[in-house]
Amino acid sequence: MVRRFRYHDYDPSLDHADESESILDALADSLSYHGNVAEALRELLSRGIGATPGLAELLERLRQQRDELLARYDPNGLTTQLRSELEAIVERERATRERAYQSTNDERHLLAGLELDALPAGLGEKIRELSQYEFLDSGAKERFEDLVTSLRSSMLREQVNHLRNALESTDPAVSAQMMNELSELVERFNAGQDVEEEFNDFKQRYPGVAGEDEDFEAFMARLAQSARLTQSLLSSMDEETRNELMELMAALAESPELGQAMARLGNAMASSGSLESAGYGFHGETPLELGDLETVMQTLGDLDELEGALKLASSPERLSEIDRTQIDQLLGSDAAAAIDRLKQLADQLSKAGFIDRDGGRLELTSSAIAKLGEIVLHRLFPAGQSRLLGNHESRHIGNLGTDMSGETKPYEFGDPFRLALGQTLHNALLRQGRGTPLRLAPDDFAVDLTEERTRAATVLALDLSLSMPLNDTFLPAKQVALALSSLIHARYPRDYLGYVVFSEVAREVKLATLPSAQWDYVYGTNIEHALLLARTMLRHQPGYRQILLVTDGEPTAHIDPSSHEVLFSYPPSRETLQRTLAEVLRCTREQITINLFVLNADHGLRGFVNDVLAINHGEAFYSTGSALGPILVQEYLNDRNRRAHQ
């Protein structure tokens, strides 16, 4: 038979399909374990996918950058540098005064020199006095003003300037009034009062200070976030340096009223607990000088802000709230590209038809569950081992079977007329050649061959008692169910496969709900009920019938026939064992084979397994959780083939 192939232009959507399948592959373990799409995506965001780093790695990069800064600088050297700078300014002014006195003999220069000698030792008091001092040396004056401006910009920026910059007026009195009103709102908010109406009036009086649609709690959080930088710096210093800088900050206020307003606002914010900070933990040796202060603190603040945003990014949608420019600046373009890819995960799965949005909840679709089964099956039997999956046809291939074999034959009188149209037309073309109309001759006709296939009905009974996750066998057991479903639907579409899960009681579950099935926080392994339910499901199924029982414990529970209550006993009671074995006997009488897959078997469980085998004549397989999948699937295939050739 000549094979013909068709080619078409490259379809870029194929890349998206491959991408969505790779995403589902990366989610497979998590989805198999708990079936929660949101939780699985959260885990994937944390660990990343392929060569794309996850949030855990990005957070580690942020911590490394912070540690590098903290290991480089010593903030306690800031006061030393400021004191040295002030001393240089004073010495320059003193020298200018001495020269002026020598040339003019004017006592005002002498008195000014004495005033400089009497300056306080504290930085704050010294700056306050120099602010009132009338400089003679223009260079010293300019240098002092630049220092004060720089100090105000760097040390008061986070607490005051971003508020004052939003005001139309730069009058210190207006700034003080605004801060006092804001302090009153904070104090009332701390007391549990509703201040939203007053805050709206505040925003109208001081436009630009707060966002138009911003409520008071959000505004306060934003204010605290910026003020926390300065607080963290102070908390990183020793007590002497911290006290000196706090005095310096008070001295930098442009008026006593503004200084008092600043102090009141700081106390109100501190009372709310929003300014609590343990400090950054600087442990370097390089003194943190004024020229580096603003850059270092801004970088630390940006790192804190981005770290908080990444920690809150519990879903791909939340990643869209993160400033991409900030990521690029702090972590590099590869990190920004990683965020771009991570925030598209849910959309790609949705476009591929793997997840649905049910309100605010993400749900796996039937195609996603089928694809999960394919993924798990491929993991159990990778490429090169597919031959281990075996075949399933019986020895009889001909015209009287029920399923297509994939082969054809020339039509003969008496054959069922299952016309193989493709082969028939192909035969006519070979005989007639090209051209239309195409005329059929009796010898052109071909029919499909069919094959006899055995049918099997299987119920997979999974133990979901608490011991399964404790023994790390819960995930392999659920993945076996998904893999077996994929195998049967692909290779044996006429077979029946049902699912029973059990702990203190058993219940039937459908494939659609299997990924979300969880272990039960109850005591008891009710194998009797699991076998009863499986037997009921198989009662009217044709063909070979079997129960695949996966458990890691002997029966410790049964249902009392009179009260219908679950009775638990460990070690297993005699009644529980007898009732369970009686159900094994019922399965045997109905010609249902029980094959056991035993995990973490102890002496008691082995004794129970031997009793089951003595009654039912099935098979038992002992394995660890990791080996469960290949053993169970391969045994299903082996048993299937044995039945097909009997």
N, C-alpha and C positions, 0 to 999 in steps of 0.2 A: 504494500500500500504506500503510495507516494504521499508524503506529508507536505503541506503548504503552510507558509507563515505569512502573516501580515505585519507590516510595520507602520507606525504613525509618528507624527511629530512629538518631541519630548513634552511631557505634561508636568509643569512645575508642582502641581498639587501632589504628585507622588512623593516629593520630598517631605511635604507636610504630613502625609500618611505615615511615612517611615519615622518621622520625628515623634508623632503621637504614639506610635507603637513602642518606641524606645522609652518614652516617658512612662507608659503603662508598665513596661518591663521593669523600670526603676522603682515603680510603686508596688510591684507584685507581692513582695513579702509583707509589706505593711497592709495592703488591701486584703491579702489572704488571712492575715492575723486577726484584724478587727473589722474590716469592711467599711471603715469610716473614711470617706474620700477626703474630707477636710483634714482629718488627723494625718492621713497618709501624705497629703500635699505639704502639711506643716513639717513632717519629718524630712521630706524630700527637699524642701527649701533649706532646711538646716544643713543637710549633708551635701547638697549639690547633685548634679547629674552629669555623668561623663567627665569631660575636662572642665566643665563649668563649676567654679567653686560655689559652695553653699554659704548660708549666713553664718554658720559656725566658723568657717575659715575667715570670712570677712571680719567677724567680731574679733577673732584672734589677731588679725592684722592691726585692727584699731588698738587693741591692748598693747601690742608690741610698739606701736608708734608712741603711745602714751608713756610706756615704760622707758623708751629712749629719751624722751624729754625729761622725765622725772629723774633719770639716772645721770643727766647732764648738769642740771642746775641746782643751786642752793639759794632759796629765796631769802634766807637770813642775811645774805650779803647785800640785799637791796638797800637797807638803811646805811650800811657802810658806804656804799657808792653815793647815795644822796648826801650824806654828811660831808663826804669828800668834795662833791660838786659845790655845795653851799660854802664850804670853807674856801674853795678857790675863788668864788664870786666875792666873798667878803674880803679876802686878801687883795684882790684886784682893786676893789673900792677903797680899801684902807691905804694902799700905795698911792692911789690917785689923790686922796685927801692929804696925805703927808707931803706930796710934791706941791699941792696947792697951798698948804700952810707955809711951807718954806719960801715959796715965791711971793705970797701975799701977806703972810703973817696975820691972816684973818682967823680969829678965834673960832669962827663957826666951823672951820675944817677940823680944828682940834676937838671941839665938842662932838662933831660927827664921828671922829675916830674913837672917842670915849664911848659913844653910843654903840658902835660896832663891837667894842671890847666887852660891853655889858650884855650882849645878846644871850638869850637863854640857851641851855645845852640841848633841850628837846627839839626834835625836828619840827613838830607842829608849832610850838611857840616861836621858834626861830623864824619860820616862814611867815607867821602872823606879824611879827615885829618888822621883818624886812618888807612886808607888803605896805607898811606904813612909813617906811624909811624913804627919804628923798635922795636918790642916787645922784652922785656927781659924774661918775664914769658911765658914759652911755653904753659902752660895751658890757659892763657888769650889769647894768639895768636890763639890757636886752637879753642877756644870758639868764638872768633871774626870771624874767617874764616868760621866756621860753620854757624854763624848767617848771614853773607853776602851771603853764598851759599844758605841758606834757603830762604832769602829774594829774591834773584834773581830767584830762582825756583818758588816761590809762586806769586810774584808780577809782574815779567816780563815774566813768562811762557807763558801766553796767547798772549802777544804782540810780543815777540822776540824769545823765545827759540824754539818753534816749527818750526820757519823758520831756525834758526841757526843749529838746530839738523840735518836738512836735508843737510847741507853743508858738504862737505868733509873736509874743512878747518875750524879750530876753531880760526883762526887769527881774532882779532877784526877789523883789517883793511879790511879784505875780507868781514866780516859781514857788516861793514859800507858801503862799496861799493855796496853790494847787495841791502841793504835797500835804498840807494840813487837812484839806478836805478829803484827799485820798486816804490819809491815815485814819480819819474818822470812819470812813466806809469799811476799811479793813478791821478796825476795832469792833465795829458793830457786827460785821460778818463773823468774826471770831466768837462773838457772844451768841451766835446762832440766829441772828436777825436776818430778815429778807431785805436786801439793799438794792435789788434790781431797779426799782423805780427811781431811787436817788442816784444810782449809777447812770441811768439814762440822762438825767438832768446834768450830771457831771460831764458826760460826753458832749452835751450841747454847749456847755459853758467853755469847755476846753477841747475844741474840735481837733482831731488828729492824734490825740494822746492814746485813744483806744480805737479799736476797729468798730466800724459802724454797726455791724451785726454781732459783735463780741459781747458775751455775757460777762458778769463780774468774775465768776469763778475761773473762766478761761483767761481773762485779762490778768487776774492775780497769779495764775500759774505761769503765764508768760513773764510777768514782772519778776516772780521769784526765780525763774530759770536763769534770767540774766544776772540777777543780784547774787545768785549762788556762786558765780565765778569768783567775785571779790571775797565772799565768805570762805570759799575753799582756799583761796590764796592765804588769807589771814590764818585759817586753821592749820595751814602747812608750816607756819612759822613758830619759833619758840615764843614763850610768853612775853619776854622783854621786847622783841622785835614787833610782835603783834600789837602790843599796847602803844608802842611808839608810832606805828603806822595808823592806828585808829585815831590817835591824837592828830596826826598829820592830815588825815582825811577830813576831820572836823575843821581844821585850820584852813583847808582849801575852799571852804564855803565862802561865797562872795559877800555874805552878810551874816551877822549873828542869827537873824531870823531864819535865813535859809538853812544854816547849820542846825538850828533847833528842829526845823521841819524835817530835815533829812534824818536826824536822830530819832524823831518820833516815828517816821515811816519805817525805819529799820527795826525799831522795837516792836511795832505792830506786826510786821512781817515775821519777825523771829517768834512772836507769841503764837502765830498760826502754825509753827513747825515747818514752814516751807523753806526756811533758810538753813536748816540743819545740814551740816557738812562735816565729815571727818577729815577733810583736807586731802590733798593729792598724794602726800607721802614723798615729796622730793627727797632724794638721797644722793645728789651729785655734789661736785666740788666747785663747779664754775659759778661764781656769784651771779645771781639774776639781776642784771643791771636794768636801768630804766628804759634803755633803748630796746631791750629784748622783752620787757615786761608785757607790753600790749600784744605783741605777736604770739608769745608763748601762751598767755592766758586765752587769747582768742582761739588758738589752735586747740588747747585743752577743752575749751567750751564747745567747739565744733565737734571734737571727737566724742564728747559726752552726749551731745545732741544726736549725732548719727548713731551712736551705740544704742541710745534709748529707742530710736526709730526702728533699728534693725531687730531689737528684742521684741518690739510690739508687732512686727510683721508676721502675723500668724497665718496669713493667706496671701496668695499672689496679688489679690486686689490691694492689700495694704501696702505692698511695695510701691504702688503708684503714688503714694503719699510722700515718698522719700525724695529729697532734692537730688536729682541726678548730677547736677553740677558739683554739689558738695561731695558726692561719692567720687567723682572724677578727680577733684582736687586733693582729697585726702587719701584715697586708696588706688587711684590710677584708672586708666581707661578700661583695663581688663575687668576690674570690679564693676564699673558702670555697665559694661556689656553683659556681665553675669547677671546683674539685677534686671536688665532688659529682658534677658531670656527667661529668668525665673518667674517674672510677673506675667509671662505669656502661657505658663503651663496649663492653667485651667481652661483658658480660651482654646488652646490647641486640642485638648481632650474633648472639649465641647464640640468643636467643629468636626472632629473625627467621629462624633456620635458615641463617645465612650462614657460621657457623663451627662446627666440632665440636672437642671436646676429646679428643685421643688420648693418654691418660695425662696427662703434663704439657705436651703440645704442642698448639698450636692449628692446625687445618687448615681450609682453605677447602672449603666444600661445593660440589656441582655447581651449586646454585642461585646461589651467590655468584659463581662463575665466569661463569655465564650473565648475571647482572646486571652484572658488570664489563664484559662485552662490550657490553651495552646502553649503559652509561655512556660508554664510549670511543666507540662509534658515534655517540651523541648529541653528543659533543664535536666529532667530525669533521664532522657535519652537524647543526648546531643547529636549533632550531625556526625555521621560515621558509625553511630550505634543504632540508627533507625531500623536496621535489619533485625535487631533484638525485639522489635515490636511484632514480628511474626506476620503470619497471614491467617486467614480465617475461612477460606473456601473449603467445601467438602471435596471429595474425590470425584463427584459426579457433575460434569459439565455437559450440557446438551440443550434440548428444546423444551423440557418439561419443568424447568426450575422456575423460580419466582423472581429472581433478581438478575439484572443485566451483568454479563461477565466482562463486557468491553470488547469482545471478539465478535466477528461476523462469519457467515458461511453462505455459499450460493443457495438460493431457494430450491427446495425439492418438494415434490408433491407429498402432502401430508404434514409438512412443517407448519406450526402456528405462524400466521402471517404477521410477525413483528418486523415490519419493514425497516431495514437499515438504509434510510434515505440517502445519506452521504455516500455510502459505498455503492449504492445502486446507480446514482448519477455519475459517480467516478467511473464505474464500469462502462456506462454508455458513452462517456467522453473518450475513453480509451479505444472503444470500438469504432465510433463515428468520427472522432476528431472534432476540431473546433467548428463552430457555426451553429446557427439556430434555424429552425426549431430543433431541439434535442429530442430524438425519437428513441423510445425504450423498446428493447427486445426482451423476450422471456429470459434469455440467459443473463441479462443485466441485473436481474433482481437478486438482492441479498437480504438476509434476515439476521437479526441480532441473536447471538447465543445467550442463553441464560444459565444460571448455576443454582444449585441447591445450597442454601446456607442454613446452618442451624440457627436457632434463636435462643437467646438466653435472657433471663430476668434476674436482676441482681438488686439487692438492697445493701447499701453500705451503711453500717451502723457505727457511728463515731462516739467514743467516750468523751464527754465534755465536763467530767468531774474536775474538781479543783486541782487534783494531782497532775492533770495533763500539763497546764502551764508551769507548774512547779517543777516538773521533770523535763521541761523544754520539748515536749512532744505534741503540743497543741498545734503549732504552725505546720509541721510536717503532715499531721493528720488531715487538716483542712486542705492543704495543697494536694494531697492524694485524691481527695474528693473532686477537686476541680480538674485535675489531670485525667482522672478516670472518666469524668463526664466528657471531656474533650475527645478522648480516645474513642469512646463508644459512639458519640454522635458523628464522628468523622468516618470511622471504619465499620461500625455495626449500627447503622441508623435504625434497624428494626428491633434492636435490643431494648429492653426496659431497664432503667436505672433509677432507683429511688433512694432517698436519704432519710436516715433516722439518727437523731442525736439523743444522748441520754446522760443523765446523772442520777438523781434520786427517782426521776421518772423519765420516760422516753417520749419523744414527739417527732412527728414527721415534719421535714422542712423541704422546701422547693429549692431548686438550683439558684433562683433569683435572690433568695434570702440567705443562702449558705455562707457567702463571704462575711456577712454581718453577724453570724451566729457566734456567741461568746460562751466561755465556760461559765458554769453556775457556781455561785458562792454558797453551796450547800454540801452537806455530807451525804454520801451514798452513791453506790454504783449499781444501778438497777438493771442488770443484764436480762433478768426475766422479762421485764416490761419491754425492753428493746427487741428481744426475740419475738415476743407476742405480736408487737406492732409490725415488725418486718414480715412475719408469717402471714398476717392479715393482708398486707400489701401485695404479697406474692400469690395469694390464694387463687386468683383468677388469671394469672399470667401463664401463657403457653410456653412450652419448651423447657429447657434446663433451668432450674431455679436454685439460687444460692444466696447466702447471707455472708457478707464479708464483715466480720466483727473486729473492730480496732479498739483495744483497751489496754490500760496499764495497771488494772487492778482486778482482784477477784470480786464476785458479787457480795455486796454488803447491804443491800436493800431489796425489799419486795413489797408488793401492795397487798394489804390484808383483804381477803375476799369478802369479809363480812362488813368491816367498817370503811373499806376503800381508802384507808390511810396508809401512808408510806411508813414502813417499819425499818429502822436502821440499826445495824449491829456490827461492831468491829471488835474482835475478829468476827468473820461471818458466822451467823447462827446456823444451826442445823436445818431449821425450817427454810431459811433463805436459799441455802444450797439445794435442798430437795425441790423447792418450787422452781428454781432456775433449771435444774436438770430435767424436771418434768416437762418444761417448755421445750428443752432440747429434744426430748423424746417425741413431742407433738410435731416438731419440724421434721424429724426423721420419718415419721409415719406419713407425712404429706410429701415426702421425697424432696425435701429442701436440704441442700448441703450447707453446712456451716463451716467456713474457713476462718480461722482465728489468726489475727496478727497481733502478737503480744509484745508490748513495750515494757521495759524495766521489770521483767518478771522476777518475783521472789518464789520461795519454796511453796507457799500457799497457792499462788496463782498457777504454778506449774501443775500442782495436784488437781486443781479444778479443770485445767485444759485437758489433762489426760482423761478425766471422767467424761468430758464432752466428746472427745475423739472416740472413746470406747462405745458411745451410744450412736453417734452420728456418722462416724467414718469419714469426716472431712479431714482437713489438714491444718497444722499449726505452724506458724512461722515466728521465730523469735528474732527481734531486731532492735536496734537503737532507733531513735527518732529520725536521724539523718538517712538511715538506710531503708526506712519504711516505704517511701515512694517507689523506688525501683523494684523492691521485692513484691509489693502488692500488685502493681501494674503488670509486672512480668508474670506473676502467678495467675492473674486473671487471663492473660493471653494464652499461657500454657494450658490452663484448664479449658479455655474456650476451644483451642485447637484439638485437644484430646476428645472433646465431645463431638467436634465436627467430623472426626475421622472414625468414630465408632460405628 
